[in-house]
Amino acid sequence: MESGNLASNLGEERDSLVQWCHGAIGHILLLVKAYEVFYDVEYLNSAELLAHEVVWPRGLLRKGLSLCHGISRNAYAFLAVYGALNIFK
């Protein structure tokens, strides 16, 4: 999508969901894991960009504390990027 987020379904035009199961949060975790496995810095750069350009500006999702639809998912994604940037470099 134009914002850098991922669509919740193939062909979806809406860009409102930034959750673990939809959009950038899950993609960040996938990219960090790909970096840890393949040591290709492009994966880490993409994860950092999504965290900075998509997740951070949209703020916390205040639907609770769950990993999928809550505040914890932001923290988990940011910690994953932070850990990869500081541990693996």
Legacy VTK file of the C-alpha trace (Angstrom):
# vtk DataFile Version 3.0
C-alpha trace
ASCII
DATASET POLYDATA
POINTS 89 float
0.000 0.000 0.000
1.021 3.583 -0.458
1.455 4.121 3.304
3.754 1.131 3.665
1.146 -0.877 5.545
-0.036 -4.251 4.318
-3.606 -4.962 3.325
-5.639 -7.255 5.546
-6.756 -9.249 2.474
-5.546 -9.580 -1.090
-7.069 -6.834 -3.183
-8.166 -4.836 -0.127
-7.977 -1.090 -0.681
-8.545 0.034 2.918
-5.466 0.822 4.966
-6.898 1.228 8.443
-5.737 -1.986 10.126
-2.258 -1.938 11.682
-2.439 -5.012 13.888
-0.521 -8.218 14.468
-2.869 -10.214 12.284
-3.309 -7.394 9.745
-0.691 -5.084 8.401
2.661 -3.812 9.496
2.972 -5.335 12.970
3.055 -8.936 11.771
5.210 -7.979 8.827
7.798 -6.351 11.124
8.161 -9.563 13.098
8.484 -11.599 9.904
11.184 -9.250 8.583
13.167 -9.346 11.838
13.088 -13.146 11.813
14.158 -13.194 8.142
17.097 -10.955 9.076
18.079 -13.286 11.922
17.975 -16.301 9.602
19.463 -14.886 6.390
21.581 -11.978 7.751
20.366 -9.761 4.915
20.293 -6.196 6.214
17.511 -5.257 3.771
15.056 -7.251 5.921
16.085 -5.303 8.999
15.953 -1.983 7.155
12.416 -2.769 5.980
11.316 -3.708 9.506
12.765 -0.492 10.900
11.072 1.566 8.191
7.668 -0.012 8.878
8.044 0.604 12.613
9.055 4.218 12.073
6.804 5.192 9.162
3.652 3.118 9.740
3.280 1.881 13.320
4.705 4.799 15.311
2.696 7.578 13.609
-0.595 5.718 14.007
-0.094 5.313 17.725
-1.335 2.687 20.110
-4.357 0.587 19.352
-6.444 0.907 22.500
-8.561 -2.207 22.274
-6.948 -3.893 25.235
-3.694 -5.562 26.177
-3.633 -8.485 23.771
-0.816 -9.143 21.317
-3.136 -9.122 18.329
-5.365 -6.114 18.871
-3.831 -4.322 21.820
-1.046 -2.181 23.163
1.311 -5.122 23.667
1.653 -5.672 19.938
3.250 -2.237 19.455
5.763 -2.891 22.193
6.578 -6.357 20.874
7.239 -5.064 17.354
9.363 -2.140 18.559
11.351 -4.394 20.900
11.961 -6.878 18.089
13.390 -4.143 15.853
15.398 -2.641 18.715
16.828 -6.024 19.647
17.823 -6.820 16.078
19.425 -3.401 15.614
21.432 -3.631 18.827
22.203 -7.328 19.165
22.907 -8.450 15.650
24.881 -5.469 14.328
LINES 1 90
89 0 1 2 3 4 5 6 7 8 9 10 11 12 13 14 15 16 17 18 19 20 21 22 23 24 25 26 27 28 29 30 31 32 33 34 35 36 37 38 39 40 41 42 43 44 45 46 47 48 49 50 51 52 53 54 55 56 57 58 59 60 61 62 63 64 65 66 67 68 69 70 71 72 73 74 75 76 77 78 79 80 81 82 83 84 85 86 87 88
